[in-house]
């Protein structure tokens, strides 16, 4: 049986490291800033940052000394971000 996190009673981990829709794409961040997803899990976001996928369309991003969970729409053109420390929410769109 499969329930998304276990198969036949064994916990599985799926690591997604490459989604071409994000590579070298820039997104708005608030009204005046932007972030860019680079290759190899690197980001240009208020300086250097990094990211990895928690599951399809959900990214853990670390930049500006903060951790954020970004949930993308199906075609990776917009997201909602929730900052880990205080749950501040920001929406972004592809530039």
C-alpha positions in Angstrom: 0.0 0.0 0.0 1.1 3.5 -0.7 0.0 6.5 1.4 2.5 9.1 0.2 5.1 8.6 2.9 5.2 4.9 3.4 5.2 1.9 1.1 4.4 -1.5 2.8 5.3 -0.1 6.2 8.6 1.3 5.2 9.3 5.0 5.2 10.6 6.4 1.9 12.3 9.6 1.0 12.0 11.1 -2.5 14.6 13.8 -3.2 13.9 16.0 -6.2 16.9 17.9 -7.2 16.1 19.2 -10.7 13.1 21.0 -12.0 14.0 22.6 -15.3 11.1 25.1 -15.0 12.9 26.9 -12.2 16.5 26.9 -13.4 17.6 30.5 -14.3 14.1 31.8 -13.6 13.6 35.1 -11.8 10.5 35.8 -9.6 9.2 38.9 -7.9 9.6 39.0 -4.1 7.4 41.6 -2.6 6.9 44.9 -4.5 10.6 45.8 -5.1 12.8 42.8 -4.9 13.4 39.5 -6.8 14.9 36.1 -6.4 16.4 33.8 -9.0 16.8 30.0 -8.9 20.2 28.9 -10.3 21.6 25.4 -11.1 22.8 23.0 -8.4 20.4 24.2 -5.8 21.9 27.7 -5.6 19.9 31.0 -5.5 20.5 34.7 -6.0 18.2 36.1 -3.4 19.4 39.0 -1.2 22.9 37.6 -1.8 23.7 33.9 -2.1 21.1 31.3 -1.0 20.2 27.7 -1.6 17.1 25.6 -2.2 15.9 22.0 -2.4 12.6 20.3 -3.1 10.5 18.9 -0.3 8.1 17.5 -2.9 6.9 18.5 -6.4 6.0 22.2 -6.3 7.2 22.7 -2.7 10.7 24.2 -2.2 12.7 24.8 1.0 14.7 28.0 0.3 17.3 29.5 2.6 18.5 33.0 2.0 18.9 36.3 3.9 19.6 34.3 7.0 16.0 33.0 6.9 14.3 29.7 5.9 11.2 29.8 3.6 8.8 27.2 2.3 7.7 28.1 -1.2 4.6 26.4 -2.8 4.4 26.8 -6.5 1.5 26.5 -8.9 1.5 23.6 -11.4 3.4 25.5 -14.1 5.9 27.1 -11.8 4.9 30.7 -12.7 3.9 31.9 -9.2 4.4 30.9 -5.5 3.4 31.6 -2.0 6.2 31.7 0.5 5.9 31.2 4.3 8.9 32.3 6.4 9.7 29.7 9.0 10.4 31.9 12.0 7.3 34.0 12.0 5.0 32.7 9.2 5.2 35.9 7.2 3.6 35.2 3.8 4.8 36.7 0.5 3.5 35.9 -3.0 5.8 35.9 -6.1 5.4 35.7 -9.8 7.8 34.9 -12.6 9.4 38.0 -14.1 
